[in-house]
Protein backbone atom coordinates (compact mmCIF):
# COMPACT_ATOMS: atom_id res chain seq x y z
CA UNK A 1 0.00 0.00 0.00
CA UNK A 2 1.29 3.47 -0.94
CA UNK A 3 1.98 5.99 1.82
CA UNK A 4 -0.32 8.53 0.11
CA UNK A 5 -3.03 7.80 -2.46
CA UNK A 6 -5.16 10.40 -4.22
CA UNK A 7 -8.13 8.85 -6.02
CA UNK A 8 -10.36 10.74 -8.48
CA UNK A 9 -10.06 14.01 -6.58
CA UNK A 10 -12.43 16.77 -7.72
CA UNK A 11 -12.16 20.32 -6.37
CA UNK A 12 -14.58 23.12 -7.22
CA UNK A 13 -15.06 26.79 -6.37
CA UNK A 14 -18.64 27.90 -5.70
CA UNK A 15 -19.16 31.27 -7.38
CA UNK A 16 -22.14 33.26 -8.55
CA UNK A 17 -23.38 31.66 -11.74
CA UNK A 18 -22.26 28.11 -10.95
CA UNK A 19 -19.34 26.05 -9.71
CA UNK A 20 -15.93 26.24 -11.36
CA UNK A 21 -13.97 22.99 -11.68
CA UNK A 22 -10.40 23.51 -10.40
CA UNK A 23 -9.37 19.83 -10.31
CA UNK A 24 -10.95 16.99 -12.23
CA UNK A 25 -10.38 13.28 -11.49
CA UNK A 26 -6.86 13.69 -10.14
CA UNK A 27 -5.28 10.35 -9.18
CA UNK A 28 -1.72 9.56 -8.10
CA UNK A 29 0.24 7.86 -5.33
CA UNK A 30 3.39 8.53 -3.30
CA UNK A 31 5.53 5.88 -1.61
CA UNK A 32 7.71 6.33 1.47
CA UNK A 33 10.97 8.03 0.55
CA UNK A 34 9.81 8.72 -3.04
CA UNK A 35 10.27 12.08 -4.74
CA UNK A 36 7.37 13.21 -6.94
CA UNK A 37 7.18 16.35 -9.08
CA UNK A 38 4.02 18.28 -10.03
CA UNK A 39 4.70 20.36 -13.13
CA UNK A 40 2.71 22.87 -15.16
CA UNK A 41 2.18 26.55 -15.91
CA UNK A 42 0.62 28.94 -13.42
CA UNK A 43 -3.08 28.11 -13.12
CA UNK A 44 -2.64 24.40 -13.92
CA UNK A 45 -3.91 23.37 -10.47
CA UNK A 46 -0.64 22.29 -8.83
CA UNK A 47 -1.03 24.27 -5.61
CA UNK A 48 -4.76 23.49 -5.40
CA UNK A 49 -3.89 19.78 -5.52
CA UNK A 50 -1.35 20.20 -2.72
CA UNK A 51 -3.68 22.24 -0.51
CA UNK A 52 -6.52 19.76 -1.12
CA UNK A 53 -4.46 16.90 0.30
CA UNK A 54 -4.54 18.56 3.74
CA UNK A 55 -7.99 20.13 3.28
CA UNK A 56 -6.50 23.62 3.30
CA UNK A 57 -8.66 24.89 0.43
CA UNK A 58 -10.27 28.13 1.56
CA UNK A 59 -13.90 28.94 0.80
CA UNK A 60 -15.51 29.16 -1.68
CA UNK A 61 -13.36 26.18 -2.69
CA UNK A 62 -14.40 22.71 -1.62
CA UNK A 63 -13.64 19.05 -2.32
CA UNK A 64 -16.51 17.81 -4.49
CA UNK A 65 -15.47 14.18 -4.84
CA UNK A 66 -12.76 11.58 -4.54
CA UNK A 67 -10.56 10.68 -1.59
CA UNK A 68 -7.09 11.28 -0.17
CA UNK A 69 -5.73 8.25 1.69
CA UNK A 70 -2.77 8.55 4.07
CA UNK A 71 -1.68 5.13 5.34
CA UNK A 72 -5.14 3.91 4.32
CA UNK A 73 -7.01 6.61 6.28
CA UNK A 74 -9.21 9.04 4.34
CA UNK A 75 -8.01 12.57 5.08
CA UNK A 76 -10.95 14.03 3.13
CA UNK A 77 -13.40 12.56 5.66
CA UNK A 78 -11.48 13.61 8.80
CA UNK A 79 -12.60 16.31 11.20
CA UNK A 80 -10.44 19.38 11.83
CA UNK A 81 -9.36 17.91 15.16
CA UNK A 82 -8.19 14.69 13.53
CA UNK A 83 -6.43 16.58 10.74
CA UNK A 84 -4.42 18.62 13.25
CA UNK A 85 -2.69 15.36 14.23
CA UNK A 86 -1.61 14.94 10.59
CA UNK A 87 -0.82 18.48 9.46
CA UNK A 88 2.71 19.50 10.32
CA UNK A 89 3.18 16.28 12.25
CA UNK A 90 3.01 13.50 9.63
CA UNK A 91 2.68 15.69 6.52
CA UNK A 92 4.57 19.00 6.49
CA UNK A 93 4.31 21.78 3.92
CA UNK A 94 6.84 24.33 2.69
CA UNK A 95 5.19 27.36 1.10
CA UNK A 96 6.43 29.68 -1.65
CA UNK A 97 7.11 32.80 0.41
CA UNK A 98 8.73 32.37 3.85
CA UNK A 99 7.75 35.92 4.87
CA UNK A 100 4.10 34.94 4.47
CA UNK A 101 4.65 31.74 6.48
CA UNK A 102 6.68 33.07 9.41
CA UNK A 103 5.03 35.30 12.00
CA UNK A 104 6.86 38.66 11.85
CA UNK A 105 6.22 39.53 15.54
CA UNK A 106 7.58 36.27 17.01
CA UNK A 107 11.19 35.12 17.12
CA UNK A 108 12.23 32.06 15.15
CA UNK A 109 12.75 30.13 18.39
CA UNK A 110 9.29 30.99 19.72
CA UNK A 111 7.63 29.81 16.52
CA UNK A 112 9.57 26.54 16.46
CA UNK A 113 8.88 25.84 20.15
CA UNK A 114 5.14 26.52 19.66
CA UNK A 115 5.02 24.13 16.70
CA UNK A 116 6.60 21.37 18.79
CA UNK A 117 4.41 21.95 21.84
CA UNK A 118 1.27 21.90 19.67
CA UNK A 119 1.92 18.25 18.80
CA UNK A 120 3.97 16.88 21.70
CA UNK A 121 3.92 17.00 25.46
CA UNK A 122 7.31 18.58 25.91
CA UNK A 123 8.95 21.27 28.05
CA UNK A 124 10.01 24.59 26.56
CA UNK A 125 13.68 23.81 27.21
CA UNK A 126 13.47 20.42 25.49
CA UNK A 127 11.58 21.97 22.55
CA UNK A 128 14.22 24.67 22.21
CA UNK A 129 16.97 22.02 22.17
CA UNK A 130 15.19 20.18 19.33
CA UNK A 131 14.72 23.47 17.45
CA UNK A 132 18.44 24.21 17.79
CA UNK A 133 19.37 20.77 16.43
CA UNK A 134 17.06 21.21 13.42
CA UNK A 135 18.59 24.62 12.64
CA UNK A 136 22.03 23.01 12.80
CA UNK A 137 20.78 20.27 10.47
CA UNK A 138 19.82 22.82 7.78
CA UNK A 139 23.29 24.43 8.04
CA UNK A 140 22.23 27.83 9.35
CA UNK A 141 25.29 29.74 10.68
CA UNK A 142 25.18 30.60 14.41
CA UNK A 143 21.90 28.68 14.98
CA UNK A 144 21.74 29.60 18.69
CA UNK A 145 21.72 33.27 17.70
CA UNK A 146 19.07 32.77 15.00
CA UNK A 147 16.63 31.31 17.53
CA UNK A 148 16.31 34.73 19.15
CA UNK A 149 16.04 36.70 15.93
CA UNK A 150 12.91 37.84 14.09
CA UNK A 151 12.22 36.77 10.47
CA UNK A 152 12.98 40.24 9.07
CA UNK A 153 16.50 40.01 10.50
CA UNK A 154 17.32 37.02 8.30
CA UNK A 155 18.17 36.85 4.61
CA UNK A 156 15.81 35.17 2.14
CA UNK A 157 17.97 32.03 2.01
CA UNK A 158 18.14 31.80 5.80
CA UNK A 159 14.36 32.27 6.12
CA UNK A 160 13.80 29.39 3.70
CA UNK A 161 16.21 27.23 5.72
CA UNK A 162 14.19 28.08 8.83
CA UNK A 163 11.00 26.98 7.03
CA UNK A 164 12.66 23.67 6.11
CA UNK A 165 13.81 23.25 9.72
CA UNK A 166 10.23 23.83 10.93
CA UNK A 167 8.95 21.29 8.38
CA UNK A 168 11.44 18.74 9.80
CA UNK A 169 10.68 19.50 13.46
CA UNK A 170 8.30 16.60 13.98
CA UNK A 171 10.03 14.12 11.67
CA UNK A 172 7.23 13.98 9.05
CA UNK A 173 6.69 11.14 6.57
CA UNK A 174 5.90 13.54 3.70
CA UNK A 175 7.07 17.06 2.83
CA UNK A 176 5.01 19.01 0.28
CA UNK A 177 7.18 21.80 -1.15
CA UNK A 178 5.17 24.40 -3.09
CA UNK A 179 7.73 26.18 -5.30
CA UNK A 180 10.13 26.52 -2.34
CA UNK A 181 12.79 28.50 -4.20
CA UNK A 182 10.66 30.99 -6.18
CA UNK A 183 11.73 34.10 -4.24
CA UNK A 184 15.46 33.21 -4.16
CA UNK A 185 18.33 33.90 -6.55
CA UNK A 186 19.75 31.07 -8.63
CA UNK A 187 22.74 30.14 -6.46
CA UNK A 188 20.65 30.09 -3.27
CA UNK A 189 17.97 28.04 -5.09
CA UNK A 190 20.55 25.34 -5.84
CA UNK A 191 21.77 25.30 -2.23
CA UNK A 192 18.22 25.02 -0.81
CA UNK A 193 17.18 22.22 -3.16
CA UNK A 194 20.40 20.28 -2.55
CA UNK A 195 19.80 20.62 1.19
CA UNK A 196 16.16 19.53 0.95
CA UNK A 197 17.06 16.55 -1.24
CA UNK A 198 19.85 15.45 1.12
CA UNK A 199 17.59 15.69 4.17
CA UNK A 200 14.82 13.67 2.50
CA UNK A 201 17.26 10.95 1.44
CA UNK A 202 18.89 10.87 4.88
CA UNK A 203 15.60 10.46 6.76
CA UNK A 204 13.71 8.52 4.02
CA UNK A 205 11.08 11.28 3.80
CA UNK A 206 8.77 11.39 0.78
CA UNK A 207 8.88 14.67 -1.15
CA UNK A 208 6.20 16.20 -3.34
CA UNK A 209 7.78 19.08 -5.27
CA UNK A 210 5.48 21.59 -6.97
CA UNK A 211 7.21 23.70 -9.59
CA UNK A 212 7.11 25.05 -13.13
CA UNK A 213 10.87 24.41 -13.49
CA UNK A 214 11.38 21.25 -15.56
CA UNK A 215 15.14 21.45 -15.09
CA UNK A 216 14.71 21.28 -11.32
CA UNK A 217 12.25 18.39 -11.57
CA UNK A 218 14.65 16.41 -13.77
CA UNK A 219 17.40 16.72 -11.15
CA UNK A 220 15.38 16.09 -7.99
CA UNK A 221 12.39 13.80 -8.64
CA UNK A 222 11.93 10.16 -9.58
CA UNK A 223 8.38 10.46 -10.96
CA UNK A 224 6.47 13.44 -12.29
CA UNK A 225 2.92 14.53 -13.08
CA UNK A 226 2.26 17.10 -15.79
CA UNK A 227 -0.88 19.14 -15.09
CA UNK A 228 -2.99 21.31 -17.37
CA UNK A 229 -6.28 23.05 -16.48
CA UNK A 230 -6.81 20.95 -13.38
CA UNK A 231 -6.12 17.60 -15.06
CA UNK A 232 -3.13 15.28 -15.11
CA UNK A 233 -2.28 14.87 -18.79
CA UNK A 234 0.95 12.87 -18.45
CA UNK A 235 2.60 10.97 -15.60
CA UNK A 236 5.41 8.49 -15.19
CA UNK A 237 9.16 8.20 -14.46
CA UNK A 238 10.82 11.61 -14.67
CA UNK A 239 13.74 10.54 -16.87
CA UNK A 240 11.44 8.81 -19.33
CA UNK A 241 9.19 11.87 -19.70
CA UNK A 242 12.07 14.35 -19.96
CA UNK A 243 13.93 12.25 -22.54
CA UNK A 244 10.86 11.34 -24.62
CA UNK A 245 7.82 13.48 -23.74
CA UNK A 246 4.61 12.11 -25.26
CA UNK A 247 1.99 14.82 -24.75
CA UNK A 248 2.27 17.90 -27.01
CA UNK A 249 2.01 20.16 -23.94
CA UNK A 250 4.93 18.43 -22.20
CA UNK A 251 6.92 18.63 -25.43
CA UNK A 252 6.18 22.36 -25.55
CA UNK A 253 7.36 22.87 -21.96
CA UNK A 254 10.63 21.09 -22.71
CA UNK A 255 11.16 22.99 -25.97
CA UNK A 256 10.66 26.25 -24.06
CA UNK A 257 13.67 25.57 -21.82
CA UNK A 258 16.48 28.09 -22.54
CA UNK A 259 19.03 25.30 -23.13
CA UNK A 260 16.84 23.96 -25.95
CA UNK A 261 17.10 27.17 -27.98
CA UNK A 262 19.64 28.04 -30.63
CA UNK A 263 22.06 30.98 -30.10
CA UNK A 264 20.77 34.16 -31.72
CA UNK A 265 17.19 32.89 -32.09
CA UNK A 266 14.10 33.70 -30.05
CA UNK A 267 13.22 31.21 -27.34
CA UNK A 268 10.30 28.93 -28.12
CA UNK A 269 7.01 29.50 -26.33
CA UNK A 270 3.76 27.56 -26.46
CA UNK A 271 1.23 29.72 -28.36
CA UNK A 272 -1.73 31.02 -26.37
CA UNK A 273 -2.19 30.80 -22.62
CA UNK A 274 -3.74 28.64 -19.91
CA UNK A 275 -7.55 29.07 -19.94
CA UNK A 276 -9.28 30.52 -16.88
CA UNK A 277 -11.52 28.23 -14.83
CA UNK A 278 -14.61 29.89 -16.29
CA UNK A 279 -13.47 29.30 -19.88
CA UNK A 280 -12.06 25.77 -19.96
CA UNK A 281 -12.90 24.47 -23.46
CA UNK A 282 -14.74 21.18 -24.02
CA UNK A 283 -12.79 18.06 -24.88
CA UNK A 284 -9.05 18.17 -24.28
CA UNK A 285 -8.42 21.53 -22.58
CA UNK A 286 -5.11 21.93 -24.45
CA UNK A 287 -6.68 21.67 -27.92
CA UNK A 288 -6.78 25.46 -28.67
CA UNK A 289 -2.96 25.53 -28.32
CA UNK A 290 -2.14 22.10 -29.77
CA UNK A 291 -0.48 21.71 -33.20
CA UNK A 292 -2.02 18.22 -33.61
CA UNK A 293 -5.63 19.11 -32.78
CA UNK A 294 -8.47 17.14 -34.43
CA UNK A 295 -12.27 17.33 -34.16
CA UNK A 296 -12.12 14.47 -31.66
CA UNK A 297 -9.89 16.57 -29.37
CA UNK A 298 -12.44 19.39 -29.44
CA UNK A 299 -15.32 17.15 -28.37
CA UNK A 300 -14.22 14.67 -25.68
CA UNK A 301 -11.43 14.40 -23.11
CA UNK A 302 -9.09 11.53 -24.11
CA UNK A 303 -8.62 8.51 -21.86
CA UNK A 304 -5.17 7.55 -20.59
CA UNK A 305 -3.05 5.30 -22.77
CA UNK A 306 0.23 3.71 -21.75
CA UNK A 307 3.37 4.48 -23.70
CA UNK A 308 6.25 2.61 -22.13
CA UNK A 309 5.95 3.37 -18.41
CA UNK A 310 4.17 6.69 -19.00
CA UNK A 311 0.40 7.32 -18.88
CA UNK A 312 -0.72 9.95 -21.40
CA UNK A 313 -4.11 11.52 -22.13
CA UNK A 314 -3.81 12.34 -25.84
CA UNK A 315 -5.59 11.11 -28.99
CA UNK A 316 -2.49 11.67 -31.13
CA UNK A 317 -0.43 9.37 -28.89
CA UNK A 318 -3.26 6.79 -28.95
CA UNK A 319 -3.20 6.77 -32.76
CA UNK A 320 0.58 6.37 -32.89
CA UNK A 321 0.42 3.43 -30.45
CA UNK A 322 -2.35 1.79 -32.54
CA UNK A 323 -0.28 2.20 -35.71
CA UNK A 324 2.74 0.63 -34.03
CA UNK A 325 0.65 -2.30 -32.83
CA UNK A 326 -0.79 -2.88 -36.31
CA UNK A 327 2.55 -2.66 -38.09
CA UNK A 328 3.58 -6.12 -39.38
CA UNK A 329 6.69 -7.64 -37.88
CA UNK A 330 9.67 -7.60 -40.25
CA UNK A 331 11.33 -11.00 -40.46
CA UNK A 332 15.06 -11.05 -41.12
Wavefront OBJ file of the C-alpha trace (Angstrom):
o trace
v 0.000 0.000 0.000
v 1.295 3.465 -0.942
v 1.980 5.985 1.817
v -0.318 8.530 0.111
v -3.027 7.797 -2.459
v -5.157 10.401 -4.218
v -8.130 8.849 -6.017
v -10.365 10.739 -8.482
v -10.060 14.013 -6.579
v -12.433 16.772 -7.724
v -12.164 20.324 -6.366
v -14.582 23.122 -7.218
v -15.064 26.786 -6.374
v -18.636 27.901 -5.705
v -19.164 31.269 -7.380
v -22.140 33.260 -8.553
v -23.380 31.660 -11.742
v -22.260 28.109 -10.950
v -19.337 26.048 -9.707
v -15.931 26.241 -11.362
v -13.966 22.992 -11.680
v -10.404 23.507 -10.401
v -9.368 19.826 -10.305
v -10.950 16.986 -12.233
v -10.384 13.278 -11.490
v -6.856 13.690 -10.138
v -5.276 10.345 -9.177
v -1.715 9.556 -8.104
v 0.244 7.861 -5.326
v 3.392 8.534 -3.296
v 5.529 5.883 -1.608
v 7.708 6.327 1.466
v 10.973 8.026 0.548
v 9.810 8.715 -3.036
v 10.273 12.077 -4.741
v 7.370 13.208 -6.940
v 7.179 16.352 -9.083
v 4.018 18.276 -10.029
v 4.696 20.364 -13.128
v 2.710 22.870 -15.163
v 2.184 26.554 -15.912
v 0.617 28.941 -13.419
v -3.079 28.107 -13.120
v -2.635 24.402 -13.923
v -3.911 23.374 -10.473
v -0.639 22.288 -8.833
v -1.035 24.267 -5.606
v -4.764 23.486 -5.401
v -3.889 19.782 -5.524
v -1.352 20.196 -2.717
v -3.684 22.237 -0.513
v -6.515 19.758 -1.118
v -4.459 16.902 0.304
v -4.535 18.563 3.742
v -7.992 20.135 3.283
v -6.504 23.623 3.304
v -8.655 24.889 0.432
v -10.275 28.133 1.563
v -13.905 28.941 0.795
v -15.513 29.162 -1.683
v -13.356 26.183 -2.686
v -14.399 22.705 -1.620
v -13.637 19.046 -2.320
v -16.509 17.814 -4.488
v -15.474 14.181 -4.842
v -12.757 11.582 -4.540
v -10.565 10.684 -1.590
v -7.092 11.279 -0.173
v -5.734 8.252 1.694
v -2.774 8.548 4.067
v -1.677 5.131 5.338
v -5.140 3.910 4.322
v -7.007 6.609 6.282
v -9.209 9.039 4.336
v -8.007 12.574 5.077
v -10.948 14.030 3.133
v -13.398 12.563 5.659
v -11.479 13.607 8.797
v -12.603 16.312 11.205
v -10.436 19.382 11.827
v -9.365 17.915 15.163
v -8.191 14.685 13.534
v -6.432 16.575 10.740
v -4.422 18.616 13.254
v -2.693 15.362 14.227
v -1.614 14.937 10.592
v -0.817 18.481 9.456
v 2.710 19.498 10.325
v 3.181 16.279 12.245
v 3.006 13.496 9.633
v 2.681 15.693 6.520
v 4.569 18.998 6.489
v 4.308 21.779 3.921
v 6.843 24.334 2.685
v 5.187 27.361 1.098
v 6.432 29.677 -1.652
v 7.112 32.803 0.412
v 8.734 32.374 3.849
v 7.747 35.919 4.873
v 4.098 34.944 4.474
v 4.654 31.743 6.476
v 6.676 33.066 9.409
v 5.035 35.305 12.002
v 6.862 38.665 11.854
v 6.220 39.530 15.537
v 7.577 36.269 17.009
v 11.187 35.120 17.123
v 12.233 32.060 15.152
v 12.746 30.129 18.393
v 9.289 30.986 19.720
v 7.627 29.808 16.515
v 9.566 26.542 16.465
v 8.877 25.841 20.154
v 5.142 26.523 19.662
v 5.022 24.129 16.698
v 6.602 21.366 18.791
v 4.410 21.949 21.841
v 1.269 21.901 19.667
v 1.925 18.252 18.802
v 3.970 16.885 21.700
v 3.920 16.996 25.463
v 7.312 18.579 25.914
v 8.952 21.266 28.049
v 10.006 24.589 26.562
v 13.675 23.813 27.214
v 13.473 20.420 25.490
v 11.579 21.970 22.552
v 14.219 24.673 22.215
v 16.967 22.024 22.169
v 15.187 20.181 19.332
v 14.720 23.473 17.453
v 18.440 24.215 17.785
v 19.366 20.775 16.428
v 17.062 21.213 13.423
v 18.594 24.620 12.636
v 22.026 23.007 12.801
v 20.781 20.274 10.465
v 19.820 22.820 7.779
v 23.288 24.434 8.043
v 22.227 27.832 9.350
v 25.288 29.737 10.680
v 25.179 30.598 14.407
v 21.902 28.683 14.983
v 21.736 29.598 18.693
v 21.723 33.267 17.700
v 19.068 32.766 14.997
v 16.627 31.312 17.533
v 16.311 34.732 19.152
v 16.040 36.703 15.926
v 12.910 37.836 14.093
v 12.221 36.773 10.474
v 12.980 40.238 9.068
v 16.503 40.008 10.504
v 17.324 37.024 8.298
v 18.168 36.852 4.608
v 15.814 35.168 2.136
v 17.968 32.034 2.007
v 18.138 31.803 5.796
v 14.363 32.274 6.116
v 13.799 29.394 3.698
v 16.207 27.234 5.718
v 14.186 28.077 8.828
v 11.000 26.975 7.028
v 12.665 23.669 6.109
v 13.812 23.247 9.722
v 10.229 23.827 10.929
v 8.953 21.285 8.384
v 11.436 18.744 9.803
v 10.676 19.498 13.462
v 8.296 16.596 13.985
v 10.030 14.122 11.668
v 7.233 13.977 9.050
v 6.693 11.145 6.575
v 5.901 13.539 3.698
v 7.070 17.057 2.830
v 5.013 19.006 0.279
v 7.177 21.797 -1.151
v 5.174 24.403 -3.090
v 7.731 26.181 -5.304
v 10.128 26.517 -2.339
v 12.793 28.501 -4.199
v 10.658 30.992 -6.175
v 11.733 34.097 -4.241
v 15.462 33.213 -4.155
v 18.328 33.903 -6.547
v 19.747 31.068 -8.629
v 22.743 30.145 -6.457
v 20.645 30.088 -3.267
v 17.973 28.043 -5.092
v 20.548 25.343 -5.841
v 21.767 25.295 -2.230
v 18.222 25.024 -0.805
v 17.176 22.222 -3.164
v 20.402 20.283 -2.553
v 19.801 20.620 1.187
v 16.159 19.528 0.948
v 17.057 16.553 -1.240
v 19.846 15.446 1.121
v 17.586 15.693 4.170
v 14.822 13.671 2.496
v 17.264 10.947 1.437
v 18.894 10.869 4.876
v 15.604 10.455 6.763
v 13.708 8.519 4.015
v 11.082 11.283 3.802
v 8.767 11.395 0.781
v 8.882 14.672 -1.149
v 6.196 16.205 -3.342
v 7.779 19.079 -5.270
v 5.475 21.588 -6.966
v 7.207 23.699 -9.587
v 7.112 25.047 -13.131
v 10.874 24.405 -13.488
v 11.383 21.251 -15.556
v 15.139 21.453 -15.092
v 14.706 21.282 -11.320
v 12.248 18.388 -11.565
v 14.646 16.413 -13.773
v 17.404 16.722 -11.153
v 15.382 16.088 -7.987
v 12.393 13.802 -8.636
v 11.926 10.155 -9.579
v 8.380 10.462 -10.956
v 6.471 13.443 -12.291
v 2.917 14.533 -13.079
v 2.257 17.104 -15.787
v -0.883 19.143 -15.085
v -2.990 21.307 -17.369
v -6.281 23.051 -16.483
v -6.810 20.947 -13.375
v -6.120 17.600 -15.061
v -3.127 15.280 -15.113
v -2.277 14.866 -18.789
v 0.951 12.872 -18.449
v 2.600 10.969 -15.601
v 5.415 8.494 -15.190
v 9.159 8.203 -14.464
v 10.824 11.610 -14.675
v 13.736 10.539 -16.866
v 11.437 8.806 -19.333
v 9.192 11.867 -19.702
v 12.071 14.353 -19.956
v 13.926 12.254 -22.545
v 10.855 11.343 -24.620
v 7.821 13.478 -23.738
v 4.608 12.107 -25.256
v 1.986 14.821 -24.750
v 2.270 17.901 -27.010
v 2.010 20.162 -23.944
v 4.927 18.432 -22.195
v 6.918 18.626 -25.431
v 6.183 22.358 -25.550
v 7.360 22.868 -21.958
v 10.633 21.088 -22.707
v 11.159 22.990 -25.972
v 10.663 26.253 -24.062
v 13.670 25.567 -21.816
v 16.483 28.086 -22.540
v 19.030 25.304 -23.134
v 16.839 23.956 -25.953
v 17.102 27.167 -27.975
v 19.643 28.043 -30.627
v 22.059 30.976 -30.104
v 20.765 34.157 -31.725
v 17.187 32.893 -32.087
v 14.103 33.701 -30.050
v 13.218 31.213 -27.344
v 10.300 28.928 -28.117
v 7.014 29.496 -26.329
v 3.757 27.564 -26.465
v 1.226 29.724 -28.360
v -1.734 31.022 -26.373
v -2.189 30.801 -22.620
v -3.740 28.637 -19.906
v -7.555 29.074 -19.944
v -9.280 30.522 -16.884
v -11.524 28.227 -14.830
v -14.613 29.891 -16.290
v -13.473 29.296 -19.879
v -12.065 25.766 -19.964
v -12.900 24.469 -23.461
v -14.744 21.176 -24.019
v -12.792 18.055 -24.881
v -9.055 18.169 -24.283
v -8.420 21.533 -22.577
v -5.109 21.928 -24.446
v -6.675 21.665 -27.918
v -6.782 25.457 -28.674
v -2.958 25.529 -28.321
v -2.142 22.097 -29.769
v -0.479 21.708 -33.204
v -2.016 18.221 -33.612
v -5.633 19.109 -32.783
v -8.473 17.144 -34.425
v -12.270 17.329 -34.160
v -12.118 14.472 -31.659
v -9.891 16.570 -29.375
v -12.438 19.389 -29.440
v -15.317 17.153 -28.368
v -14.221 14.674 -25.680
v -11.432 14.396 -23.110
v -9.095 11.534 -24.112
v -8.619 8.508 -21.864
v -5.170 7.548 -20.592
v -3.048 5.300 -22.773
v 0.227 3.707 -21.747
v 3.366 4.485 -23.698
v 6.253 2.614 -22.127
v 5.951 3.369 -18.406
v 4.171 6.689 -19.000
v 0.398 7.324 -18.877
v -0.717 9.954 -21.397
v -4.111 11.520 -22.133
v -3.809 12.345 -25.838
v -5.593 11.109 -28.990
v -2.488 11.670 -31.127
v -0.431 9.375 -28.894
v -3.255 6.794 -28.945
v -3.204 6.768 -32.755
v 0.578 6.370 -32.890
v 0.421 3.429 -30.454
v -2.353 1.792 -32.542
v -0.278 2.198 -35.712
v 2.745 0.631 -34.025
v 0.651 -2.302 -32.826
v -0.787 -2.876 -36.306
v 2.554 -2.658 -38.094
v 3.585 -6.124 -39.379
v 6.688 -7.636 -37.879
v 9.671 -7.605 -40.249
v 11.332 -11.000 -40.455
v 15.061 -11.052 -41.122
l 1 2 3 4 5 6 7 8 9 10 11 12 13 14 15 16 17 18 19 20 21 22 23 24 25 26 27 28 29 30 31 32 33 34 35 36 37 38 39 40 41 42 43 44 45 46 47 48 49 50 51 52 53 54 55 56 57 58 59 60 61 62 63 64 65 66 67 68 69 70 71 72 73 74 75 76 77 78 79 80 81 82 83 84 85 86 87 88 89 90 91 92 93 94 95 96 97 98 99 100 101 102 103 104 105 106 107 108 109 110 111 112 113 114 115 116 117 118 119 120 121 122 123 124 125 126 127 128 129 130 131 132 133 134 135 136 137 138 139 140 141 142 143 144 145 146 147 148 149 150 151 152 153 154 155 156 157 158 159 160 161 162 163 164 165 166 167 168 169 170 171 172 173 174 175 176 177 178 179 180 181 182 183 184 185 186 187 188 189 190 191 192 193 194 195 196 197 198 199 200 201 202 203 204 205 206 207 208 209 210 211 212 213 214 215 216 217 218 219 220 221 222 223 224 225 226 227 228 229 230 231 232 233 234 235 236 237 238 239 240 241 242 243 244 245 246 247 248 249 250 251 252 253 254 255 256 257 258 259 260 261 262 263 264 265 266 267 268 269 270 271 272 273 274 275 276 277 278 279 280 281 282 283 284 285 286 287 288 289 290 291 292 293 294 295 296 297 298 299 300 301 302 303 304 305 306 307 308 309 310 311 312 313 314 315 316 317 318 319 320 321 322 323 324 325 326 327 328 329 330 331 332
